[in-house]
Amino acid sequence: MPTLQVKTASADYPVFVGRNLFPAIARAKRLRQCGKVFVVTSPEIWALWGKKFLAAFPKDQQPTVLFLPAGERFKRLSQIERLASELAAAGADRSSVLIAFGGGIIGDLAGFLAAIYMRGIDYLQVPTTLLAQVDSSAGGKTGANLASGKNLIGSFHHPRAVFADIDVLQTLPDRELRAGLYESVKAGIIRDAALFRFMEKNSEKILSRDPAALERVITASIRMKAQVVGIDERDSGLRMVLNYGHTLGHAIESATNYRALLHGEAIAWGMLAALRIALARKTVGRDQAERIEQTLLAYGPLPPFRSTPAKLLTAAGRDKKNSAGTRRFILPQGIGNAVVAEDVTDQELHAAVEWLLTHARRGFSNP
């Protein structure tokens, strides 16, 4: 199976991409050396895969399962406290290991739980959505939402390993698959022109869940992120380009109370809005802008949402990339390259929001 390595100043761990990885998880070196094993998952994921997951573990090391309800609204500190209390009641100590078995919300919250329980215990990432496999499971970012914004509380806490199993994607709803594919298109736009071209030319094969095509997309997406994180672990420079589409994407999520769109859909809307700024600035040519838009929309129409300029602008003002009054925006500079812009004006931001709200009423799709 393809094995990638994430190497940063503070961590060095493998990312495995392949099929039928549950036995490999059970054999992971860290699990052979630990005390109790705990799995944080959702009832929906466990109903689909729980029996097969447990069957991979020896009878004398069956994991204790902790459940987190599905949905962004449960990505809160109250759930962290509940799960920590359940860990303590079940006898978890510093030798214990958590397994985050689910999508990005599970991975972020379980990672944060691992970061702060007894001042830090080890955990493994087993992402079950394409979005989590290509983006959030590697890189060490963990966190929870506040009422005022997304991921405003959290920590950097790297997993000991990541297992991206392509088989679990076969039960993923089509909409969830597309949401993850938008993030992979993003990876191509910002730093991997070859990945972008592959996704541009092979949307039908990828959407049909061809294992070889999915493996190529997942591997390339993770490789790109690993390279960026290896250069900038703490999000102080280059790593910010991974947030292309996130300034207004997170604003959309916050303004709609995390109920209207999936995360990848909101980010796709944010990418298209940021593309308008780049196009107006001529940092990207019209031909490339059209290719970016058409490739994003090749992976499905973007659902509609409703909001107001005031709500989106207020939410965008709380973006955690902003610092000391400076607004940071990620803009494409040709396919395969992106830059961090610190001079996006109020007028440009308002124009991007106006474009969003004009198109969001009916959704957005290729003609």
C-alpha positions in Angstrom: 0.0 0.0 0.0 1.2 3.6 -0.6 2.8 4.9 2.6 3.5 8.6 3.0 5.5 10.3 5.8 4.6 13.5 7.6 7.8 15.0 9.0 7.7 18.2 11.1 9.9 19.7 13.8 7.9 17.9 16.5 6.5 14.8 14.8 7.3 12.0 12.3 4.5 9.6 11.4 3.2 7.4 8.5 0.0 7.8 6.5 -1.2 4.6 5.0 -3.5 4.6 2.0 -5.1 1.4 0.7 -7.8 -1.1 1.1 -8.7 -3.4 4.0 -6.6 -1.6 6.5 -8.4 -2.6 9.7 -6.0 -5.5 10.4 -3.1 -3.1 9.9 -4.6 -0.7 12.5 -4.9 -3.5 15.0 -1.2 -4.4 14.4 0.0 -0.9 14.7 3.2 -0.7 16.8 1.8 1.9 19.2 -1.2 -0.3 20.0 1.1 -3.2 20.8 2.8 -1.1 23.4 -0.1 0.7 25.0 -2.6 0.1 27.8 -6.3 0.4 27.1 -7.5 1.3 23.6 -10.5 3.6 23.1 -12.4 4.4 19.9 -14.2 7.7 19.4 -16.8 7.3 16.6 -20.4 8.2 15.7 -23.3 5.8 15.9 -23.8 5.9 12.2 -20.2 4.9 11.3 -20.2 2.2 14.0 -23.4 0.7 12.6 -21.8 0.3 9.2 -18.3 -0.7 10.2 -18.1 -1.5 13.9 -18.4 -5.3 13.7 -15.6 -5.5 11.1 -13.4 -3.0 13.0 -13.7 -5.0 16.2 -13.0 -8.3 14.5 -9.6 -7.0 13.5 -8.5 -6.8 17.2 -7.4 -9.7 19.4 -9.9 -10.7 22.1 -7.6 -9.5 24.8 -7.4 -6.0 23.4 -10.9 -5.1 22.4 -11.3 -1.3 22.3 -13.8 0.6 24.5 -16.1 2.6 22.2 -17.1 6.2 22.9 -19.8 7.9 20.8 -20.1 11.4 19.5 -23.3 12.5 17.8 -22.9 13.3 14.1 -23.0 17.0 13.1 -21.0 20.2 13.3 -23.2 21.5 16.1 -21.7 18.8 18.4 -18.1 19.9 17.8 -18.1 21.8 21.1 -16.3 21.8 24.5 -19.3 20.2 26.2 -18.7 17.0 24.2 -15.0 17.1 25.1 -15.8 17.2 28.8 -18.3 14.4 28.5 -15.9 12.2 26.6 -13.1 13.0 29.0 -15.3 12.0 31.9 -16.1 8.7 30.1 -12.4 8.1 29.6 -11.7 8.6 33.3 -14.6 6.4 34.3 -13.3 3.6 32.1 -9.8 3.8 33.6 -7.9 5.6 30.8 -4.4 6.7 31.8 -1.3 8.1 30.1 -0.6 4.7 28.5 -4.0 4.6 26.8 -4.5 5.3 23.1 -7.4 6.9 21.3 -8.5 5.9 17.8 -10.5 8.7 16.0 -12.7 6.6 13.7 -14.9 8.9 11.6 -15.0 12.1 9.6 -13.3 15.4 10.1 -15.4 16.4 13.1 -14.6 13.1 14.9 -10.9 13.5 14.0 -10.7 17.1 15.2 -12.6 16.5 18.5 -10.9 13.2 19.3 -7.5 14.7 18.5 -8.2 17.6 20.9 -9.4 15.2 23.5 -6.2 13.3 23.2 -4.2 16.5 23.4 -5.6 17.6 26.7 -6.6 14.4 28.5 -3.9 13.9 31.3 -2.0 16.6 29.4 -1.7 14.5 26.3 -2.1 10.9 25.2 -1.4 9.2 21.9 -4.0 8.8 19.2 -4.4 7.3 15.7 -6.5 8.8 12.9 -8.8 6.4 10.9 -10.7 8.9 8.7 -13.9 7.5 7.1 -14.8 10.4 4.8 -12.9 11.5 1.8 -12.7 15.0 3.2 -11.0 13.8 6.3 -8.7 11.5 4.4 -7.4 14.1 2.1 -7.3 17.0 4.5 -8.0 17.1 8.2 -6.6 13.7 9.4 -2.9 14.7 8.8 -1.1 17.8 10.0 -1.9 17.8 13.7 -4.6 20.4 13.9 -7.3 19.6 16.4 -10.0 21.7 17.8 -13.6 22.6 18.7 -16.0 25.3 17.7 -17.2 28.3 19.8 -20.6 29.9 19.2 -18.6 32.9 17.7 -16.7 30.9 15.2 -15.2 27.6 13.9 -12.1 26.0 15.4 -11.4 29.0 17.6 -10.2 26.7 20.4 -7.8 23.8 19.9 -4.2 22.7 19.8 -1.5 21.1 17.6 -1.4 17.4 18.4 -0.2 15.0 15.8 -1.5 11.4 15.5 1.0 8.5 15.7 -0.3 7.3 12.4 -3.1 7.8 9.8 -5.0 5.0 8.1 -6.9 6.1 5.0 -8.9 3.1 4.0 -10.5 3.4 0.5 -13.0 0.6 1.2 -14.9 2.7 3.8 -15.6 5.3 1.1 -17.9 2.8 -0.7 -20.6 3.5 1.9 -20.1 7.2 1.8 -23.2 9.2 0.5 -22.6 10.8 -2.9 -22.9 14.3 -1.4 -20.2 13.5 1.2 -17.9 12.1 -1.5 -18.2 15.3 -3.6 -17.6 17.4 -0.5 -14.2 15.7 -0.1 -13.4 16.0 -3.8 -13.7 19.8 -3.6 -10.9 19.8 -1.1 -8.7 17.7 -3.4 -9.4 20.1 -6.3 -8.3 22.8 -3.8 -5.0 20.9 -3.3 -4.4 20.9 -7.0 -5.2 24.6 -7.3 -2.9 25.8 -4.6 0.2 23.5 -5.1 -0.2 20.5 -7.4 -1.0 21.3 -11.0 -0.6 17.6 -12.0 -3.3 16.6 -9.5 -5.5 19.3 -10.8 -5.1 18.1 -14.4 -5.9 14.5 -13.3 -9.1 15.6 -11.6 -10.0 17.9 -14.5 -9.8 15.0 -17.0 -11.1 12.1 -14.9 -14.1 13.3 -13.0 -16.4 10.5 -14.2 -14.0 7.8 -13.1 -13.4 9.5 -9.7 -17.1 10.0 -9.0 -17.8 6.4 -9.9 -15.4 5.5 -7.0 -12.8 3.7 -9.1 -10.4 2.5 -6.4 -7.2 3.3 -8.4 -8.5 6.8 -9.2 -9.4 7.5 -5.6 -6.1 6.1 -4.4 -4.3 8.5 -6.8 -6.3 11.5 -5.6 -6.0 10.7 -1.9 -2.3 10.0 -2.1 -1.5 13.2 -4.1 -3.6 15.3 -1.8 -1.9 14.0 1.4 1.5 14.2 -0.2 0.9 17.9 -0.9 -0.3 18.6 2.6 2.6 16.7 4.1 5.1 18.8 2.2 3.5 22.0 3.3 3.1 21.0 6.9 6.8 19.8 6.9 7.8 23.3 6.0 5.4 25.2 8.2 4.0 23.1 11.0 2.4 25.9 13.1 0.5 27.8 10.4 2.7 30.9 10.5 3.4 31.2 6.8 3.1 28.8 3.9 0.6 26.5 5.6 -2.0 29.2 5.4 -2.4 28.5 1.7 -4.2 25.3 2.7 -7.0 27.6 3.8 -7.9 28.7 0.2 -11.6 29.1 0.3 -11.8 28.9 4.1 -12.2 32.6 4.9 -15.6 32.9 3.3 -16.3 29.2 3.6 -16.1 29.2 7.4 -18.1 32.5 7.3 -20.9 30.7 5.4 -20.9 27.8 7.8 -21.1 30.1 10.8 -23.7 32.4 9.3 -25.9 29.4 8.4 -25.4 27.8 11.9 -23.6 24.8 10.2 -26.9 23.4 8.9 -27.1 24.4 5.3 -24.0 23.0 3.8 -21.4 20.3 4.3 -17.9 21.7 5.1 -16.5 20.9 1.6 -19.4 22.6 -0.1 -18.9 25.7 2.0 -15.2 25.7 1.1 -16.0 25.3 -2.6 -18.3 28.3 -2.4 -15.5 30.2 -0.7 -12.9 29.1 -3.3 -15.2 30.5 -6.1 -15.7 33.8 -4.3 -11.9 34.2 -3.7 -11.4 33.3 -7.4 -13.4 36.5 -8.2 -11.0 38.6 -6.2 -8.0 36.9 -7.9 -9.6 37.4 -11.3 -10.3 41.1 -10.7 -6.7 41.5 -9.5 -5.4 39.6 -12.6 -3.3 37.3 -10.4 -5.0 34.5 -12.4 -6.0 34.6 -16.1 -9.6 34.2 -17.3 -8.8 30.9 -19.0 -7.4 29.4 -15.8 -10.2 30.8 -13.7 -12.7 29.1 -16.0 -10.8 25.8 -15.7 -10.9 26.1 -11.9 -14.6 26.9 -11.8 -15.5 24.2 -14.3 -13.4 21.5 -12.5 -15.0 22.3 -9.1 -18.4 22.2 -10.6 -17.6 18.9 -12.4 -17.8 17.3 -9.0 -21.4 18.3 -8.5 -23.6 21.4 -8.1 -23.1 23.5 -5.1 -26.3 23.6 -3.0 -28.0 26.9 -2.3 -27.9 28.7 1.0 -29.3 31.9 2.4 -27.6 34.6 4.4 -27.0 38.4 4.5 -23.9 40.5 3.7 -23.8 41.6 7.3 -23.7 38.1 8.7 -21.0 36.9 6.3 -18.8 40.0 6.7 -19.0 39.7 10.5 -18.1 36.0 10.5 -15.3 36.6 8.0 -13.9 39.3 10.4 -13.4 36.6 13.1 -11.3 34.4 10.8 -8.4 33.1 12.8 -5.9 33.8 10.0 -6.4 37.5 10.7 -3.8 39.1 13.0 -3.3 42.5 14.5 -6.0 44.0 12.3 -4.6 42.5 9.1 -7.0 40.6 6.9 -5.4 37.5 5.4 -6.9 36.0 2.2 -5.6 33.1 0.1 -5.8 33.8 -3.6 -4.8 31.5 -6.5 -2.0 32.7 -8.7 -2.4 30.3 -11.5 -3.2 26.6 -11.3 -0.7 25.0 -8.9 0.1 28.2 -7.0 -1.5 30.3 -4.3 -0.4 33.3 -2.2 -1.4 34.8 1.1 -2.7 38.3 0.4 -2.8 40.8 3.3 -4.2 43.7 1.3 -7.7 42.6 0.3 -9.8 45.7 0.6 -13.2 46.1 2.1 -14.5 46.9 -1.5 -13.0 43.6 -2.8 -14.4 41.6 0.1 -17.9 43.2 -0.3 -17.8 42.4 -4.0 -17.0 38.7 -3.3 -19.8 38.5 -0.7 -22.2 40.1 -3.2 -21.2 37.5 -5.8 -21.8 34.7 -3.3 -25.2 35.8 -2.3 -26.3 36.4 -5.8 -25.5 32.9 -6.9 -26.3 31.2 -3.6 -30.1 31.7 -3.9 -30.4 28.9 -6.5 -27.2 27.0 -6.1 -24.4 26.9 -8.7 -23.7 24.3 -11.4 -22.1 23.9 -14.8 -24.5 24.9 -17.6 
